[in-house]
Amino acid sequence: MYVKFWGTRGSLPYSLTAEKLKKKLQKALKESLKYDLKSDADIDAFIKNKLPFAVRATYGGNTPCVEIHSGNKLVICDAGSGIRDFGTDLVRQQQEKNVAIPSVFHIFISHLHWDHIQGFPFFPQAFVPGNKIYIYGYHDNMEKIFRYQQNSANFPVSISDMQADIQFVLLDISKTYTISGFTVKGIKQNHPGVSYGFSFEKDGKKVVYSTDAEHRKGLENQKYNFLEFFKDADLLIFDAQYALLEAFDTKKNWGHSSNILAVELSVRANVKRVCLFHHEHTSDDNFLDKFLADTRNYLSMYARENPLEIWLAYDGMKVFCD
């Protein structure tokens, strides 16, 4: 099983401007002067081994979309702007590599805020006759909101005019489902308008997608319901939009969590890997590099011997749950 991130920002897409790119190039070129780079291989090794991620790459700017893939089965979490890149990459693979691409798609929606659905009008596979797209969620107004997003005042093409067969499936939070080969469970989360997390299990592997969730009441309780939901996850995708002070003070009740709670809840739930997600749209790559380093440092203080792996999601990142 693997997970690929197509959109990792929260609230609003983030742009890598010309000025920001110029600063990256300046840092990279200045560092390159220390080395005798004579070949493409030398340059590739320099970029990979000598430059920090914030200089050699970017965490990206798309809003949430995550692909979970196992064998020939896949599901998608949320339809932020990243779902367009997911769809166009499938088209590229088909055209360049003659790879057969799916005709059935299963999309799970955490909630209906715009950053989690804004990419759907640009999802290429929704315009292909014969394709089937199932959109799952726990909100009974899900179809209404999707259709409103594409009414004539907001977008030139309505959902009814898309050529794929698009079906909205209302889930029951008390039930466990088998969808696209995955065992799927949900959990209600603290977020304005209510959001839901999802657990996906297949072939002995478990991935939890828990974004737009503010953790506050009952955290110290050993029976805190999220501990059981996260328990033994091979990968936990966790909303860490804020630092701890923001989450508990200036942005209290905004519906998001922190990197500190990502560590503490992961350790308590015996999670193998946690991936910080839903990055603040005002945070640049340098800030996020430091945010990741600070989070790993906190783990060394909170539970020094714990083998938890901590990552920070970026657009295009692939994580294998082996």
Secondary structure as GFF3:
##gff-version 3
##sequence-region A 1 322
A	DSSP	beta_strand	2	7	.	.	.	ID=ss1
A	DSSP	alpha_helix	18	32	.	.	.	ID=ss2
A	DSSP	alpha_helix	40	50	.	.	.	ID=ss3
A	DSSP	alpha_helix	53	56	.	.	.	ID=ss4
A	DSSP	beta_strand	65	70	.	.	.	ID=ss5
A	DSSP	beta_strand	73	77	.	.	.	ID=ss6
A	DSSP	alpha_helix	82	97	.	.	.	ID=ss7
A	DSSP	beta_strand	104	108	.	.	.	ID=ss8
A	DSSP	three_ten_helix	114	116	.	.	.	ID=ss9
A	DSSP	three_ten_helix	120	122	.	.	.	ID=ss10
A	DSSP	three_ten_helix	124	127	.	.	.	ID=ss11
A	DSSP	beta_strand	132	137	.	.	.	ID=ss12
A	DSSP	alpha_helix	142	149	.	.	.	ID=ss13
A	DSSP	three_ten_helix	159	161	.	.	.	ID=ss14
A	DSSP	beta_strand	165	170	.	.	.	ID=ss15
A	DSSP	beta_strand	177	179	.	.	.	ID=ss16
A	DSSP	beta_strand	182	189	.	.	.	ID=ss17
A	DSSP	beta_strand	195	202	.	.	.	ID=ss18
A	DSSP	beta_strand	205	210	.	.	.	ID=ss19
A	DSSP	alpha_helix	225	230	.	.	.	ID=ss20
A	DSSP	beta_strand	235	239	.	.	.	ID=ss21
A	DSSP	alpha_helix	244	248	.	.	.	ID=ss22
A	DSSP	alpha_helix	259	268	.	.	.	ID=ss23
A	DSSP	beta_strand	273	277	.	.	.	ID=ss24
A	DSSP	alpha_helix	285	302	.	.	.	ID=ss25
A	DSSP	beta_strand	309	312	.	.	.	ID=ss26
A	DSSP	beta_strand	318	320	.	.	.	ID=ss27
###
